[in-house]
């Protein structure tokens, strides 16, 4: 049975999640920001509430972010195990590395420096990682894990602004995020987060695609 961990976040925290996802860099930042948000563990309330994060861990391991009253929901894989003990979260990579606030901050700093993604020379890529590894020997192992981990990106969108018949249905799923791979699957009606979870959950029965001609 899958376990769920929920956290309401404010507008400032939600900025990272509501920005367009274009690359693996963006995915890694989302993973690290999610860890930091859950470790802080201060849920947004009332007017401060902007979006809801849900980590679902079972046969599937995924992060869900729901915003705009359920009009937008996206999900990516979540390649970490989660332990909640005495109201404190712990996150571990698949190779057993604990990802705490310091480690997640180091990963974000490496990515934001521009010295990891976008460089063409291997030495320029590896040097900043090795320098930081002097203080955290497991950092390279974690960076490698994050770079090869599957993204599994999918997004539900209720888009009445760009609706265009069967070319851009009002309710649809966007699969993948890069322009070279992305495609849409039209939906006949709105779905909510539990419905999207059910579609992606390996422990539930399969959902079926149906042709518009039927």
WOKARA-V356045 format. One record per run of one state. SS is the DSSP state (~ for helix, > for strand, _ for the rest). FROM is the first residue (numbers start at 1). TO is the last residue. Records with the same first field share a line. If there is no record, write none. Layout:
SS: FROM-TO ; FROM-TO
This chain:
_: 1-2 ; 19-23 ; 41-45 ; 58-60 ; 71-71 ; 78-79 ; 86-87 ; 94-97 ; 99-100 ; 113-121 ; 134-138 ; 149-153 ; 159-163 ; 165-167 ; 169-170 ; 176-182 ; 188-192 ; 201-214
>: 3-10 ; 49-57 ; 61-67 ; 72-77 ; 80-85 ; 88-93 ; 98-98 ; 154-158 ; 164-164 ; 168-168 ; 171-175 ; 183-187
~: 11-18 ; 24-40 ; 46-48 ; 68-70 ; 101-112 ; 122-133 ; 139-148 ; 193-200
